Amino acid sequence: MGAGVSGWKLARAVSRCGQLGVVSSTAIETILARRLQLGDPDGALRRACRRFPLPAVAERALERYFIEGGKAADAPFKLVPIYSADPGRNLVELTVLANFVEVFLAKEGHDGLVGINLLEKIQLPTLPSLFGAMLAGVDYVFMGAGIPRAIPGILDELAAGRPVRLKLDVEDATPDREFACTFDPAEFCAGPPPALRRPQFIAVISSATLAITLARKSTGAVNGFVVEGPSAGGHNAPPRGPMRLDAQGEPIYGERDAADLEKIRALGLPFWLAGSYGRPGKLAEAFALGAAGIQVGTAFAFCEESGIDPHWKRQTLAASREGTTKVFTDPAASPTGFPFKVVQMEGTSSEPAFLESRERGCDLGYLRHLHQKPDGKLGCRCPGEAVENYLQKGGVEADTIGRKCVCNGLLATIGLGQIREGGRKENPLLTAGDDVARLAEFLPAGGDGYCAADVIDRLL
């Protein structure tokens, strides 16, 4: 769904209906910092901060970012430091706290299940993010966009209060070098850490080969899979084989890209189907295929409880009602190199003119690539940053063509876009699955919006 779209309000609404609500961990420390700078009008964030088991950590974050009454509308947000393999204490504290707050609020007031979703490609915040979510009692951890073999074992170690280490994927690394990030719960807590419950680990995959690899070679138990097809929103797995584009410039997917569900069933682990399964009748179809259920993204992304700015919800729902929605699977937009689904809409960064006029830069850094510099040290570069900077860091110019700043665009989608020099605001970057064209089916007669419970009722 993007960053902050599946936030605590949506996850709590879904969980209260007896389903598994999932919050997104992507950029969550920046999201918390910016919402505090907007004044936390309903006080929910500060209420959750007061429940954090290390009060001094929460107090430091509030002192640094909270603005009573909110910042001026034309004032830029104070930036959160960008992650490195050895982040400062303040950034680690903010990350642990932000993940705790999101899960705590999602679980507040009911006894339903809550999960958290992380991207394997965003490695540097992973360890403190997992610890923060586990401090709040998260029930499930979902991870895709890579091969997260190390995560199940890391969850085991964190539950036992032991230090953890995550090997980093580093471009241009020489055979004699290995880079990693670490996290020590005892050091963070300045004493014995609390005993934590190990959440279930669900890998988000697109092929049986990956499912088999994870089931057999992960460092701990994999408890199930979300099998995601190329019609799902956000990042998609690239097609197998050489990249081929159709006449519109979208990747061509074929039979080879369909997951072999028979092989996945043979693993004996539960799996859920995703990608155009959020419509009536699809749940029964998933059951018939041996699935434990379905994962729904797009239908929830545009409901009342989601984090998308209300203006863009209304625009998208109106387009669905009129039959004018279009989603473009952009092979170049994301700095990750994965195809990325972008809703085509006036006023957003889907417009080519915006890409041409926006000054390139990287001030959030979540989708940067780690690389080994000539001096052997770890560096970071982003294909979406200023081209000359990327080239100076050893990048290839061809990798910069067509790249969008996904990080800033996704934050603008949830009303947290940065204010640039001269008062210019970042344009949103809406992502959704192919089912965005069918959203109008959830609208009541004469209505212009729907809630999460409406989606669930209709799908059941």
Phi, psi and omega in degrees: 000341187108185182277129172074001179286311173270078180267192186294327181294317179291314181299319180294319179298318180293317181295323179294340178271007177090008179253182181263106177276140184233129174263153177267135176266350184300123178060024189294329179292322176292321179297315178298314181300319182286324178291326175294323179291339175276000173100358180046063191305322182268358176075004184296318182296316179292327177297317178293322178300324180292342178266359179294135187293346177242089187305324183296326178296313180295320180297319180295319179295318179295319178298326185280325190238335185287133177236113179300125181082351177090155178291163174297144185301328183263006180271139178289157174287142170292130184282146170275142178305148178277142183292146169227179179291342178231073186289156178290160182301320182298320181291318178298316179299316181296322181292314178300314181297315184298317179292323175299311183301314184296315181288319179303312182292325178295328183268351187293131171085010178202172180245023179283174182272145178225135176242171176226142183247131177233160176254129180297332180290339177261085192273324192298322178274001191300311187295308176295331178296314179297318181296317179297317179295322180290327175300329180270002177083031181302142185267327183223145171241125177251138176212133177223202180059048179152199181238088188277057183296330186279341190294318180304317178292325177297321177298321177300313183292317179297321179298328179272359179079019183262156178298149180231157183220137179234118177293137183262143174276116188234122177290148177064015181289135177281155184303335184272359183244137172227130181251146181206159170244155185226162175207132181241109180303321181294319178295318180297318183276355183055041181159184180302127180284159178290151173289131185240152176276133181282119179288160173292144179249123180241119179271136176265119189227169176231000182213154177293327180301316179291321178300315180296317179300314182292319181296326186264334191238006178287162184282351178205191186284128167268127187261358178162183184220147161257121182261109190252127178270169185288356177271358179287155180285174179075216178282138175247149170297141178292155177299151176290145180083190180300143179292123175239138182246148177275187184296335179272356179090016179261150178300144179262119176257146180225196183298328181295340183270356177276128181295140178279095184292333178298317179291324178291318176302324183294341179288341178077015179251148179294149175217152180240145182260139183222151181103093181066028173257000181271053178215156182304139179093339184286332178296315178298322178297318180296317177301318181297333179273002178094006182282156176279346181163202182229155170255130182247127179243293189301317181299322178284329185299334183247017176275171186300325186276353182286166184276355181297138178307133184307325180301315183285332172298310182299317181298317182291318179295322178296319179294323177295318179297324182274353180075028183247009181290147175215132175244129180251122176278097188274118181285348187243344190301314188277135175299343180290337187090353175278145171303146185224126183278125184236124175288129181273113184207138179299138179091000178246172182282012170286342182283129181304326181297326179293317180299323182286328186269338184286132176287121184290143178185164181225096181246004175246315166079013184290329184255021176294156175262133174278140179213155176272124180282164180304331179277005177090352181276167180275132177234171179226139177214152182231127177298347178266357180279180178306131187303316182298324178293318180297318180293322178298334180270010177093006179284165181256133186301325181301332181287346183268347187290124177079001182289141175250158173275088182297320183302305181293324180295320180290324177292324177295329179299328181259021175080018182239030180290146181288149174264121183265176180302135182084007178084005180292136178259146174295138177278146179289157174235101183275130174239143180199159176280176181299337181289000178301332179293341184256008184300327182300340179295338180272350182284133175289161180303124180076001182265161179239015178197167179211165182247173183299322179297327177298318179299311183298315179302318183290321182287332180275000000 
